[in-house]
């Protein structure tokens, strides 16, 4: 098993968790990774499969990213 830790802005925590945990549950179901979000903005993603971790982190980063001029989404 591997654990990868990333930090997200504190004001984006509720976006990652979602209403009643809906968003985070969907990420866990689709990627197979376990996710722990702490109050300070630390997100720990764990899985035995590296692809699961990468997919979960990519999903989380897409939720918390800010729109930047010149970027195509």
C-alpha positions in Angstrom: 0.0 0.0 0.0 1.1 3.5 -0.8 0.0 6.8 0.8 0.3 10.1 -1.0 -0.3 13.4 0.8 -1.4 16.7 -0.9 -2.6 20.0 0.5 -5.6 21.8 -0.6 -7.0 25.2 0.4 -9.1 25.0 3.5 -12.1 26.7 1.8 -12.1 24.0 -0.8 -12.5 21.1 1.7 -16.3 21.1 1.5 -16.1 21.0 -2.4 -14.0 17.8 -2.2 -16.3 16.2 0.4 -19.6 17.3 -1.1 -23.1 17.4 0.4 -23.3 14.5 2.8 -20.0 13.1 1.6 -21.4 12.5 -1.9 -18.4 13.7 -3.9 -15.7 11.9 -1.8 -17.7 8.7 -1.9 -17.9 8.8 -5.6 -14.2 9.4 -5.9 -13.6 6.4 -3.6 -16.0 4.2 -5.5 -14.7 5.0 -9.0 -10.9 5.0 -8.2 -10.8 2.3 -5.4 -8.5 4.6 -3.3 -9.1 5.5 0.3 -9.2 9.2 1.0 -8.8 11.0 4.3 -9.4 14.8 4.4 -8.2 16.7 7.5 -9.4 20.0 8.8 -6.1 21.8 7.9 -6.5 21.0 4.2 -4.2 17.9 4.2 -5.6 15.1 2.0 -4.1 11.6 2.2 -4.8 9.2 -0.6 -4.0 5.5 0.0 -4.2 2.4 -2.3 -2.2 -0.6 -3.3 -2.6 0.5 -6.9 -0.6 3.5 -8.1 -3.1 4.2 -10.9 -5.9 4.5 -8.3 -3.9 7.1 -6.3 -3.1 9.1 -9.5 -6.7 9.0 -10.6 -8.0 10.1 -7.2 -5.4 12.9 -6.9 -6.2 14.1 -10.4 -9.9 14.2 -9.6 -9.3 16.1 -6.3 -7.0 18.6 -8.0 -9.6 19.2 -10.8 -12.2 20.1 -8.1 -9.9 22.5 -6.2 -8.1 24.2 -9.1 -8.7 27.8 -9.9 -9.4 28.9 -13.5 -6.3 30.4 -15.1 -6.2 32.7 -18.1 -4.9 30.9 -21.2 -5.7 27.4 -19.9 -8.1 25.1 -21.8 -10.4 23.0 -19.6 
